[in-house]
Amino acid sequence: MSNATDQFTESPTLTAIAIAYSNPDHALIADQALPRVPVPTENFKYQKYDEAEMFTLPDTKVGRRSTPNQVEIEGSEENSSTQDYGIDIPLDNATIEAAKASGFDPEARATERSTNIVLLDREVRVATLLTNPASYHSDHVETLSGTDLFSDAASDPLSIIEDLMATCWQKPNQIEFGFPAWRAFRKHPKIIKAILGNSGDQGRATLAQVAELLEVKRVLVGESRVNIKRPGEAAQLQRVWGNSVCGQFIDQTADTSGGITFGITAQHKEKVAGTLPANMGLRGGKLVRSGESVKELIIAKRAGFLIQNAA
């Protein structure tokens, strides 16, 4: 049976590190793909939309002594709850004492490591959600093959993306490429020709150039990898975002109370970090814990598209 001394103790210093932490060498795009919005409690309600409501036109005529008609864009109210995600990094007391004697803060470093793991796990969840055909209306999903592949010089990737964007009831303003799809797209001769105005046999397109070409606010590339094997097995690294292209309309002012957007991430409170005692070795130690409480949600399926097997 545990007692109070065995419990997690939040550390303001370590929590500040967890909140501010961002690994500059990991290209994580989850927070841009599905922006975070705060929710007041773990259990919350949110609005899920039938986008047809956006296009229903009420009578706007107003009589001299009457009041204008009223209209509210309301979705169906759904129930949900955030999920806790966290990881512990063990530190034995001998290591802690030796590190601090040399001016190194092992708890701060362990907080960064654990936060990095939690963020990579979130990246996998968001990528899995956004590359899942079930997250989109069936008319907005296409699987490429043969001469449609971006890796085929005869294909027309720009038209493929533009056609799918046109099917969306709310035009996407951001696009995510999995790295294999991006690598093929940015060097495709028709893309190079459209952007650089040359014959298409030289050059590479940049993110900013592609965003301008597609007339979207953001182009994101999912470059991260994850080991899909269990601990102890031979590593097998896999691209988190796969060989896909997906686009969404994201309204960054939307939250769980309203606003039509493809998706959001509900977040309860801030990230948290701290320590708890650990029974390890001769002289004991502690666990450094970092985590967060979030829930990724799809709000409006018709506000996005998905291309599978892009290159």
NUKOLDREN-937678 format. One line per 10 residues: number of its first residue (from 1); their letters; for each residue x, y, z of C-alpha. Coordinates in steps of 0.02 Angstrom, whole numbers, always signed. Last residue first. Layout:
<sites>
NUM	a	X,Y,Z; ...
</sites>
This chain:
<sites>
311	aanqilfgar	+218,+417,-2735; +45,+458,-2667; -5,+291,-2593; -153,+374,-2509; -220,+548,-2546; -335,+620,-2412; -455,+767,-2412; -525,+892,-2287; -672,+1003,-2238; -801,+869,-2276
301	kaiilekvse	-756,+774,-2117; -800,+919,-2000; -754,+903,-1815; -620,+767,-1807; -552,+761,-1629; -384,+731,-1544; -399,+717,-1355; -272,+784,-1231; -206,+767,-1054; -17,+793,-1040
291	gsrvlkggrl	+139,+708,-977; +310,+714,-897; +375,+603,-757; +547,+595,-676; +558,+437,-573; +665,+437,-418; +810,+346,-338; +852,+217,-207; +1017,+192,-118; +1045,+8,-148
281	gmnapltgav	+966,-2,-318; +787,+49,-358; +630,+88,-258; +573,+247,-343; +517,+411,-264; +406,+526,-369; +451,+670,-483; +375,+812,-582; +308,+865,-750; +143,+933,-816
271	kekhqatigf	+80,+992,-984; -53,+1125,-964; -234,+1102,-915; -355,+992,-1013; -315,+996,-1199; -440,+968,-1339; -350,+942,-1505; -444,+1010,-1654; -515,+954,-1821; -584,+1001,-1990
261	tiggstdatq	-646,+1172,-1935; -818,+1247,-1916; -825,+1354,-1760; -907,+1311,-1596; -895,+1281,-1409; -758,+1150,-1426; -641,+1275,-1508; -626,+1370,-1672; -514,+1524,-1686; -379,+1425,-1777
251	difqgcvsng	-500,+1382,-1916; -417,+1237,-2005; -476,+1183,-2177; -388,+1020,-2207; -268,+935,-2326; -190,+763,-2336; -47,+689,-2436; +17,+515,-2401; +166,+398,-2411; +184,+372,-2224
241	wvrqlqaaeg	+156,+506,-2094; +256,+418,-1956; +392,+356,-2073; +446,+183,-2015; +598,+121,-1922; +617,-65,-1889; +723,-102,-1736; +767,-282,-1692; +659,-336,-1546; +698,-298,-1364
231	prkinvrseg	+568,-161,-1349; +426,-193,-1475; +448,-154,-1658; +366,-5,-1747; +515,+110,-1718; +456,+284,-1763; +510,+410,-1893; +482,+596,-1911; +478,+689,-2077; +298,+746,-2084
221	vlvrkvelle	+301,+892,-2204; +187,+1042,-2181; +121,+1164,-2310; +32,+1312,-2232; -77,+1457,-2285; -144,+1380,-2445; -147,+1447,-2623; -83,+1286,-2703; +60,+1376,-2792; +91,+1492,-2645
211	avqaltargq	+101,+1348,-2522; +212,+1255,-2646; +332,+1402,-2655; +337,+1421,-2466; +374,+1236,-2440; +515,+1242,-2567; +516,+1170,-2744; +671,+1083,-2809; +773,+1123,-2964; +811,+1060,-3139
201	dgsngliaki	+717,+957,-3270; +556,+1057,-3264; +584,+1151,-3427; +597,+1314,-3332; +462,+1426,-3259; +519,+1402,-3080; +352,+1362,-2999; +248,+1282,-3136; +400,+1201,-3218; +460,+1130,-3053
191	ikphkrfarw	+286,+1062,-3018; +272,+986,-3191; +446,+909,-3177; +410,+827,-3008; +549,+877,-2888; +441,+942,-2745; +308,+807,-2770; +423,+655,-2760; +509,+709,-2599; +344,+769,-2527
181	apfgfeiqnp	+260,+601,-2557; +403,+506,-2475; +404,+631,-2328; +219,+623,-2289; +142,+784,-2350; +25,+891,-2246; -84,+1026,-2325; -160,+1183,-2252; -298,+1302,-2305; -421,+1169,-2362
171	kqwctamlde	-574,+1233,-2458; -734,+1204,-2358; -856,+1089,-2447; -707,+988,-2507; -723,+927,-2686; -616,+1071,-2751; -471,+1020,-2639; -479,+848,-2718; -467,+921,-2893; -324,+1036,-2840
161	iislpdsaad	-225,+891,-2769; -242,+783,-2924; -214,+933,-3038; -49,+974,-2953; +7,+793,-2951; -6,+775,-3142; +74,+609,-3186; +190,+580,-3334; +347,+602,-3228; +292,+455,-3120
151	sfldtgslte	+349,+473,-2939; +191,+573,-2901; +91,+416,-2941; -49,+442,-3066; +40,+338,-3200; +9,+177,-3103; -78,+196,-2935; -156,+327,-2823; -282,+304,-2683; -411,+442,-2669
141	vhdshysapn	-514,+505,-2522; -630,+656,-2526; -787,+570,-2591; -779,+449,-2443; -798,+591,-2318; -643,+599,-2213; -580,+529,-2047; -626,+352,-2101; -490,+364,-2235; -357,+361,-2096
131	tlltavrver	-206,+469,-2138; -263,+609,-2024; -296,+496,-1875; -136,+395,-1890; -35,+556,-1912; -117,+631,-1758; -85,+477,-1652; +95,+458,-1713; +134,+641,-1679; +57,+622,-1506
121	dllvintsre	+176,+479,-1470; +320,+588,-1530; +263,+723,-1409; +258,+601,-1262; +433,+536,-1305; +504,+713,-1316; +424,+757,-1150; +511,+607,-1070; +680,+659,-1139; +660,+842,-1092
111	taraepdfgs	+605,+796,-916; +755,+679,-901; +870,+824,-945; +791,+934,-813; +804,+795,-685; +986,+761,-729; +1042,+941,-696; +1228,+947,-735; +1348,+1051,-630; +1475,+912,-601
101	akaaeitand	+1416,+879,-424; +1238,+877,-491; +1280,+733,-605; +1365,+629,-470; +1221,+655,-349; +1088,+610,-478; +1183,+457,-537; +1201,+393,-358; +1017,+431,-325; +955,+321,-467
91	lpidigydqt	+859,+405,-607; +709,+324,-693; +622,+414,-839; +432,+403,-827; +310,+429,-972; +145,+518,-995; -20,+524,-1087; -186,+559,-1000; -341,+551,-1108; -464,+693,-1129
81	ssneesgeie	-650,+664,-1129; -791,+666,-1256; -975,+703,-1273; -1051,+764,-1437; -1170,+908,-1471; -1232,+904,-1650; -1182,+1057,-1747; -1251,+1231,-1735; -1244,+1375,-1856; -1370,+1495,-1783
71	vqnptsrrgv	-1494,+1598,-1881; -1605,+1743,-1833; -1719,+1836,-1951; -1701,+2024,-1947; -1823,+2126,-1840; -1983,+2203,-1903; -2039,+2384,-1916; -1974,+2429,-2089; -1968,+2249,-2146; -1805,+2153,-2156
61	ktdpltfmea	-1756,+2037,-2299; -1618,+1914,-2251; -1715,+1754,-2284; -1600,+1613,-2234; -1468,+1533,-2346; -1412,+1357,-2300; -1230,+1345,-2355; -1143,+1332,-2186; -1274,+1210,-2125; -1219,+1088,-2260
51	edykqykfne	-1059,+1067,-2159; -1143,+940,-2045; -1042,+987,-1893; -982,+911,-1730; -993,+1031,-1583; -901,+986,-1423; -940,+927,-1248; -817,+899,-1106; -751,+773,-981; -574,+811,-922
41	tpvpvrplaq	-628,+985,-871; -607,+1166,-930; -557,+1129,-1110; -412,+1218,-1194; -384,+1214,-1383; -236,+1130,-1467; -213,+1140,-1655; -232,+982,-1761; -106,+990,-1904; -6,+1130,-1824
31	dailahdpns	+14,+1042,-1657; +47,+876,-1745; +190,+942,-1853; +345,+865,-1775; +506,+891,-1873; +625,+826,-1738; +794,+913,-1732; +736,+1070,-1642; +660,+967,-1500; +531,+1079,-1420
21	yaiaiatltp	+515,+1101,-1233; +427,+1254,-1164; +285,+1163,-1076; +396,+1020,-1017; +530,+1140,-952; +401,+1243,-859; +333,+1082,-783; +510,+1037,-726; +528,+1203,-634; +352,+1203,-564
11	setfqdtans	+380,+1025,-499; +228,+915,-476; +248,+785,-341; +188,+610,-384; +150,+502,-235; +259,+380,-139; +282,+498,+10; +93,+507,+31; +79,+321,+61; +72,+169,-50
1	m	+0,+0,+0
</sites>
